[in-house]
Structure formats: C-alpha cells, structure tokens
Amino acid sequence: MADIADAAGMSRPALYQYFRNKRDIFASAFVAIFEDHVDRALQALQSDGTTGQRLEGLLQRFEGDLWELMAASEHSEEIMSAKTADTAEEIQRVIARLRSGVTVFLAEAHPGRSTSAVDRRAEWAEILEFSPKGFKFDTPSVADFRRRLTALARGVAADIDG
C-alpha cells in the first residue's frame, strides 16, 4: 500500500480513505478499464459508417483492445483470475450497459416489433457477445483475434443489411 500511495502522490492514510486494501484498488482499476472500453465501444457503435464498420468498431474497441491489453501484460492470467465477488458484480453492471447499447443499435438497424424481428435481434446480440469468447480458445495472436472480430462484424452486418 505504501508503494501505491507513493505512486499516487498521497499518504498511506489518505489512500485508506478511498480503498480498504490492495484488492479494493485492483477491483476499482479493473472496473475502470472495463468502463473505458465500454465507453469507446459504444462511441464506435454510434459513429458514422456502415453497419459493418460500426459493429467492427464495437468489437475492436471492446474485445480487441482488451485482448491486446491482456496480451501485453505478463500478469494477464493473474488479472483475469483475481476477480472478486464485488468486481464481478461491477463488471456485470458495465457489461449490461454495453448490452443495452447493442440492443438499441440493433433495433435501429433492424426495426420491427414482430416476433421474428425481435428474435433475430436477440440472435445477433448473442452472437456478438459470445463469439469473441470462443475466438480466444486457441490463444490467438492479437492480429488473429482482431481478424476474427472483423469477420464476425462483417458476417452479422451482412445478415442485418440483408
């Protein structure tokens, strides 16, 4: 805690006013990273461009950038396994915000209230959320992972644009 306080330019007692322990600091930093990636992903989704470009921006800013960040860290295994219950709860809140943004985008890209339109949007949302997890199965390079994300975005966009 002393090293962290020094790096933050504050005293150790001051640091304890904000955080209980190192785990609490880790949790806050981990959630902040996810918040930042979700913000950038949603900005990409709301930007100008084709459906495919916007979906690719979403996937690259969230999944691709996180994969690159983890790949660059010698502590990635430790980081990913150090989730606490509090962190998991906060991450789920952040992911819910991402899901909400994707839901709005898909409703605008493929409007309609019919059961088939609603079901189709749910399928696309599920594919966009869960496919990138499978893309990591063989621990690809960052470039290969990003290529897979691009292919996913193009495939879903082609289906949306019909």
Secondary structure, DSSP 8 states (H G I E B T S, - for coil): -HHHHHHHTS-HHHHHHH-SSHHHHHHHHHHHHHHHHHHHHHHHHHSSS-HHHHHHHHHIIIIIHHHHHHHH-TTHHHHHH---HHHHHHHHHHHHHHHHHHHHHHHHHS---SHHHHHHHHHHHHHHHHHHHHHTTT---HHHHHHHHHHHHHHHHHHHH-
